[in-house]
Amino acid sequence: MTGGPEPIDADARKELEKELAELRAERDSVAATLRDGGGDQTGDRADQADELMRADEADRLNGRIREIEGRLEEASVAAPPAAGTVGVGSSVTVRFEDGTESTVRIAELADALDPGLVTGDSPLGRALLGHGAGDAVTYETPGGRATATVVSVG
């Protein structure tokens, strides 16, 4: 995001903690099947493929768990952004090159039902982080490079 620890808003923290609990439960379930051989002691070595798939799934779950734990730890030591500076949780009014203005909220997690939400790791979100009113930012879109100006930060 801005290169330093990013704070996290309360809603995003709650969602990450929920995802973490779900991932840990799923990992425990997968780990149990690995310990007891999947519960199916019949069969031959062809069952090794299934065991390898479960081990890969456990590795994937562990990776995501580490990622979320790291993000939560980083957020716990991060100071909130300076007043007037865009950070995670900020509402930002932006003027685009065509003159239109839009207010977006910078969030940790995407929400398909909230069209005014921009994640901090999206191209526009990354460009806005750390900037203030009057700053022009450049970011990549599917149609190429675009520029926007921060009108206000709330």
DRENVEX-69953 format. One line per field, with one value per residue (C-alpha): residue number from 1; x, y, z; residue in three letters. Coordinates in nm, 3 decimals, decimal comma, always signed. Each point is the difference from the previous one (the first is absolute). Last residue first. Layout:
residues N
pos = NUM/...
X = X/...
Y = Y/...
Z = Z/...
code = Ala/...
***
This chain:
residues 154
pos = 154/153/152/151/150/149/148/147/146/145/144/143/142/141/140/139/138/137/136/135/134/133/132/131/130/129/128/127/126/125/124/123/122/121/120/119/118/117/116/115/114/113/112/111/110/109/108/107/106/105/104/103/102/101/100/99/98/97/96/95/94/93/92/91/90/89/88/87/86/85/84/83/82/81/80/79/78/77/76/75/74/73/72/71/70/69/68/67/66/65/64/63/62/61/60/59/58/57/56/55/54/53/52/51/50/49/48/47/46/45/44/43/42/41/40/39/38/37/36/35/34/33/32/31/30/29/28/27/26/25/24/23/22/21/20/19/18/17/16/15/14/13/12/11/10/9/8/7/6/5/4/3/2/1
X = -1,286/+0,245/-0,078/+0,052/+0,269/+0,085/-0,016/+0,229/-0,033/+0,244/-0,145/-0,343/+0,006/+0,092/+0,341/+0,047/+0,116/-0,068/-0,050/+0,018/-0,235/-0,143/+0,232/+0,208/+0,127/-0,213/-0,160/+0,215/-0,039/-0,379/-0,014/+0,205/-0,174/+0,197/-0,181/-0,334/-0,248/-0,359/-0,263/-0,151/-0,087/-0,168/+0,319/+0,175/+0,379/+0,198/+0,242/-0,203/+0,049/-0,342/-0,083/-0,157/-0,030/+0,060/-0,032/+0,229/+0,106/+0,345/-0,149/-0,078/+0,026/-0,189/+0,159/-0,155/+0,279/-0,008/+0,342/+0,198/-0,026/+0,162/-0,202/+0,087/+0,305/-0,070/-0,074/+0,306/+0,085/+0,103/-0,326/-0,042/+0,326/-0,110/-0,336/+0,173/+0,249/-0,276/-0,191/+0,302/+0,095/-0,356/+0,009/+0,320/-0,128/-0,315/+0,205/+0,230/-0,301/-0,147/+0,328/-0,003/-0,359/+0,100/+0,298/-0,229/-0,235/+0,291/+0,124/-0,329/+0,140/+0,233/-0,272/-0,346/-0,146/+0,103/-0,254/-0,022/+0,200/+0,331/-0,061/+0,248/-0,068/-0,375/+0,052/+0,220/-0,279/-0,248/+0,250/+0,070/-0,372/-0,037/+0,308/-0,133/-0,338/+0,162/+0,227/-0,293/-0,185/+0,312/+0,040/-0,365/+0,025/+0,320/-0,164/-0,295/+0,223/+0,220/+0,356/+0,317/+0,273/+0,357/+0,244/+0,047/-0,307/-0,202
Y = +1,268/+0,088/+0,260/+0,074/-0,260/+0,030/-0,287/-0,124/-0,304/-0,243/-0,260/-0,131/-0,282/+0,268/+0,095/+0,280/+0,360/+0,231/+0,376/+0,158/+0,290/-0,157/-0,257/-0,301/-0,289/-0,263/+0,128/-0,193/-0,327/+0,046/+0,079/-0,308/-0,225/-0,084/+0,247/-0,136/+0,239/+0,016/+0,221/-0,292/-0,184/-0,333/-0,154/+0,060/+0,001/-0,010/+0,251/+0,305/+0,343/+0,165/+0,169/+0,334/+0,070/+0,302/+0,029/+0,241/-0,244/-0,033/-0,122/+0,207/-0,197/+0,035/-0,224/-0,180/-0,137/-0,346/-0,103/+0,320/+0,327/+0,295/+0,295/-0,077/-0,224/-0,368/-0,215/-0,146/-0,355/-0,244/-0,198/+0,022/-0,187/-0,278/-0,030/-0,011/-0,261/-0,219/+0,032/-0,104/-0,282/-0,138/+0,029/-0,203/-0,259/-0,048/-0,052/-0,248/-0,192/-0,011/-0,137/-0,268/-0,089/-0,033/-0,217/-0,226/-0,039/-0,090/-0,249/-0,189/-0,157/-0,186/-0,252/-0,011/-0,057/+0,211/+0,268/+0,244/+0,260/-0,145/+0,074/+0,284/+0,142/+0,001/+0,186/+0,259/+0,073/+0,064/+0,210/+0,204/+0,061/+0,117/+0,225/+0,144/+0,079/+0,172/+0,203/+0,102/+0,130/+0,186/+0,153/+0,110/+0,154/+0,183/+0,132/+0,132/+0,160/+0,186/-0,115/+0,201/-0,044/-0,087/+0,163/-0,029/+0,207/-0,306
Z = +0,485/-0,275/-0,264/-0,370/-0,071/-0,368/-0,246/-0,276/-0,223/-0,165/-0,233/-0,097/+0,258/+0,253/+0,142/+0,251/+0,015/+0,292/+0,015/+0,345/+0,076/+0,316/+0,153/-0,095/+0,214/-0,169/-0,322/-0,250/+0,190/+0,006/-0,371/-0,097/+0,254/+0,318/+0,223/-0,111/-0,160/+0,125/-0,160/-0,197/+0,324/-0,080/-0,140/+0,333/-0,008/+0,323/+0,154/-0,091/-0,156/-0,030/-0,326/-0,085/-0,369/-0,216/-0,375/-0,184/-0,276/+0,162/+0,329/+0,305/+0,327/+0,324/+0,260/+0,296/+0,216/+0,161/-0,126/-0,039/-0,191/+0,176/+0,132/+0,359/+0,015/-0,060/+0,304/+0,167/-0,084/+0,273/+0,013/-0,377/-0,059/+0,236/-0,178/-0,338/+0,120/+0,145/-0,329/-0,210/+0,239/-0,021/-0,381/-0,014/+0,248/-0,209/-0,317/+0,179/+0,137/-0,351/-0,135/+0,273/-0,092/-0,366/+0,097/+0,204/-0,294/-0,227/+0,261/-0,031/-0,317/+0,236/+0,072/+0,141/+0,341/+0,297/-0,073/+0,289/-0,186/+0,106/+0,367/+0,030/-0,347/+0,056/+0,328/-0,174/-0,248/+0,281/+0,195/-0,314/-0,050/+0,359/-0,034/-0,326/+0,156/+0,300/-0,230/-0,221/+0,307/+0,120/-0,346/-0,005/+0,350/-0,091/-0,318/+0,198/+0,265/-0,248/-0,068/+0,041/-0,260/+0,097/-0,237/-0,377/-0,086/-0,114
code = Gly/Val/Ser/Val/Val/Thr/Ala/Thr/Ala/Arg/Gly/Gly/Pro/Thr/Glu/Tyr/Thr/Val/Ala/Asp/Gly/Ala/Gly/His/Gly/Leu/Leu/Ala/Arg/Gly/Leu/Pro/Ser/Asp/Gly/Thr/Val/Leu/Gly/Pro/Asp/Leu/Ala/Asp/Ala/Leu/Glu/Ala/Ile/Arg/Val/Thr/Ser/Glu/Thr/Gly/Asp/Glu/Phe/Arg/Val/Thr/Val/Ser/Ser/Gly/Val/Gly/Val/Thr/Gly/Ala/Ala/Pro/Pro/Ala/Ala/Val/Ser/Ala/Glu/Glu/Leu/Arg/Gly/Glu/Ile/Glu/Arg/Ile/Arg/Gly/Asn/Leu/Arg/Asp/Ala/Glu/Asp/Ala/Arg/Met/Leu/Glu/Asp/Ala/Gln/Asp/Ala/Arg/Asp/Gly/Thr/Gln/Asp/Gly/Gly/Gly/Asp/Arg/Leu/Thr/Ala/Ala/Val/Ser/Asp/Arg/Glu/Ala/Arg/Leu/Glu/Ala/Leu/Glu/Lys/Glu/Leu/Glu/Lys/Arg/Ala/Asp/Ala/Asp/Ile/Pro/Glu/Pro/Gly/Gly/Thr/Met
***
